[in-house]
Amino acid sequence: MKTTIASSITALSLCLLFSTSAIARTIAPPLSNDSVKAQLVRDWERARVYTKAYLDAMPEEGVSFKPTPEIRSFAEQMLHLSAGTINLVSSGTGKAKIYDGKNLEKMDELKNKAALTKVVMESYDYAIDAVKGLDADKLSEMVSMGKNSLSRLTLINKGFEHQTHHRGQCTIYLRMKGVTPPNEMLF
């Protein structure tokens, strides 16, 4: 009797294991490197549009606004977002940096709406072009960044995470200037 119960439990466990595995393959087939790359491009293109909506929403007089004296202005947040995008995507793709050697946040000539928008959009165009130009089969290739060894995909995703974080911080800047932030553009 014990052997029959044990055999039944083993058989049931194996059935569940194999059926769960088959269901998982049906629901989420493995992604190809090309499909991952294509999704990266779509996400960066969407993020570009979303960030442009933030830039468009902030009035000219709000570009230099700081909620408190010790934190970045709206322009400095956006320039920091741009520098991070350029640095992380360059590390992930190997594409030569635009604005190399420049501290964008400290450049006063970029702290007006027109110049700021131009630089921020250039950083997104750079990221999109860099990802498009990367051989999809190199996404899992490990590269060094400081003390870290990370995949190219991870570095590109870190760039995406960074820009999302700093764009999100700009929500409070808009609200404090009496501006309703753009609706989320998740898809």
Legacy VTK file of the C-alpha trace (Angstrom):
# vtk DataFile Version 3.0
C-alpha trace
ASCII
DATASET POLYDATA
POINTS 187 float
0.000 0.000 0.000
2.822 2.441 0.903
4.573 1.655 -2.375
1.366 2.335 -4.335
0.833 5.694 -2.607
4.481 6.648 -3.087
4.324 5.603 -6.746
1.109 7.555 -7.234
2.606 10.681 -5.627
5.739 10.344 -7.770
3.683 9.859 -10.922
1.446 12.821 -10.045
4.475 14.990 -9.297
6.053 14.098 -12.633
2.801 14.829 -14.461
2.560 18.223 -12.776
6.199 18.990 -13.508
5.931 18.123 -17.191
2.518 19.729 -17.688
3.657 22.934 -15.945
6.755 23.015 -18.121
4.667 22.469 -21.261
2.204 25.184 -20.224
5.043 27.603 -19.515
6.507 26.966 -22.974
3.085 27.540 -24.518
2.432 30.738 -22.567
5.899 32.271 -22.817
8.119 30.789 -25.484
11.805 31.650 -25.176
12.612 35.083 -26.559
15.117 35.440 -29.343
17.876 38.009 -29.068
16.312 39.839 -32.002
12.943 40.081 -30.243
14.626 41.359 -27.062
16.487 43.988 -29.103
13.285 45.024 -30.899
11.524 45.438 -27.535
14.419 47.543 -26.225
14.080 49.854 -29.221
10.303 50.156 -28.719
10.765 50.911 -25.012
13.398 53.595 -25.658
11.205 55.147 -28.372
8.245 55.223 -25.973
10.417 56.697 -23.202
11.569 59.424 -25.618
7.961 60.444 -26.325
7.106 60.345 -22.610
10.085 62.473 -21.606
9.330 64.955 -24.406
5.849 65.337 -22.926
7.465 66.262 -19.579
9.714 68.812 -21.288
6.769 70.273 -23.202
4.673 70.505 -20.023
7.211 72.550 -18.055
6.922 76.271 -18.796
10.135 78.130 -19.682
10.247 79.812 -16.268
10.079 76.402 -14.586
13.188 74.993 -16.283
15.476 76.482 -13.616
13.092 75.632 -10.746
14.433 73.790 -7.688
11.933 72.549 -5.081
14.655 73.090 -2.443
18.031 74.824 -2.829
20.127 71.699 -2.272
18.684 69.574 -5.085
18.915 69.710 -8.875
16.787 72.058 -10.924
14.355 70.631 -13.465
16.948 71.287 -16.188
19.694 69.624 -14.146
17.491 66.558 -13.568
16.891 66.250 -17.299
20.564 66.833 -18.128
21.559 64.233 -15.531
19.035 61.850 -17.110
20.664 62.505 -20.493
24.229 62.010 -19.263
23.244 58.756 -17.550
21.515 57.519 -20.685
24.557 58.285 -22.812
27.053 56.740 -20.366
25.136 53.557 -19.597
24.039 52.897 -23.167
27.577 53.549 -24.410
28.890 51.026 -21.897
26.250 48.535 -23.003
26.617 48.949 -26.746
30.175 50.164 -27.231
28.980 53.135 -29.301
31.118 56.282 -28.893
29.516 58.798 -26.532
28.037 62.054 -27.654
28.978 64.996 -25.423
31.983 62.972 -24.269
33.943 64.768 -21.559
31.189 67.327 -20.935
29.378 67.746 -17.632
25.942 68.480 -19.060
24.438 69.403 -15.686
26.936 72.239 -15.233
26.505 73.767 -18.703
24.433 76.931 -18.185
23.876 77.328 -21.939
21.732 74.158 -21.829
19.432 75.439 -19.078
16.744 76.977 -21.265
13.814 75.068 -22.673
14.952 74.926 -26.310
18.557 73.867 -25.608
17.473 71.468 -22.863
14.908 69.776 -25.098
17.468 69.452 -27.898
20.076 67.742 -25.676
17.571 65.422 -23.993
16.107 64.324 -27.331
19.624 63.796 -28.705
20.378 61.502 -25.764
17.314 59.384 -26.580
18.147 59.350 -30.291
21.667 58.257 -29.349
20.314 55.410 -27.185
17.856 54.251 -29.849
20.489 54.325 -32.599
23.044 52.570 -30.373
20.625 49.735 -29.564
19.559 49.448 -33.210
23.218 49.199 -34.230
24.112 46.520 -31.686
24.356 42.920 -32.881
21.517 41.229 -30.967
23.687 38.175 -30.332
25.969 40.357 -28.180
23.254 41.243 -25.643
24.470 38.520 -23.264
28.152 39.428 -23.719
29.784 40.516 -20.472
31.496 43.908 -20.304
33.229 45.781 -17.509
31.933 48.978 -15.985
34.047 50.051 -13.060
34.270 47.128 -10.654
31.249 45.446 -12.223
31.061 42.852 -14.955
27.602 43.037 -16.484
25.902 41.891 -19.650
25.341 44.429 -22.388
21.599 43.934 -21.906
21.896 44.707 -18.197
23.751 47.965 -18.874
21.179 49.053 -21.454
18.422 48.230 -18.968
20.254 50.171 -16.234
20.222 53.156 -18.583
16.486 52.709 -19.026
15.965 52.383 -15.274
18.021 55.533 -14.663
16.066 57.698 -17.099
12.779 56.394 -15.707
13.867 57.297 -12.173
14.891 60.857 -13.037
11.887 61.539 -15.257
9.729 60.351 -12.369
11.484 62.765 -10.017
10.462 65.584 -12.351
6.791 64.908 -11.582
7.030 66.860 -8.334
8.705 69.780 -10.143
5.750 70.006 -12.519
3.213 69.708 -9.699
4.941 72.420 -7.673
4.716 74.720 -10.713
0.976 74.011 -10.964
1.353 71.781 -14.029
-0.386 68.426 -14.361
2.238 65.830 -15.380
1.673 63.788 -18.537
-0.290 60.586 -18.149
1.809 57.445 -17.886
2.784 55.975 -21.226
3.300 52.376 -20.226
2.555 50.890 -23.649
LINES 1 188
187 0 1 2 3 4 5 6 7 8 9 10 11 12 13 14 15 16 17 18 19 20 21 22 23 24 25 26 27 28 29 30 31 32 33 34 35 36 37 38 39 40 41 42 43 44 45 46 47 48 49 50 51 52 53 54 55 56 57 58 59 60 61 62 63 64 65 66 67 68 69 70 71 72 73 74 75 76 77 78 79 80 81 82 83 84 85 86 87 88 89 90 91 92 93 94 95 96 97 98 99 100 101 102 103 104 105 106 107 108 109 110 111 112 113 114 115 116 117 118 119 120 121 122 123 124 125 126 127 128 129 130 131 132 133 134 135 136 137 138 139 140 141 142 143 144 145 146 147 148 149 150 151 152 153 154 155 156 157 158 159 160 161 162 163 164 165 166 167 168 169 170 171 172 173 174 175 176 177 178 179 180 181 182 183 184 185 186
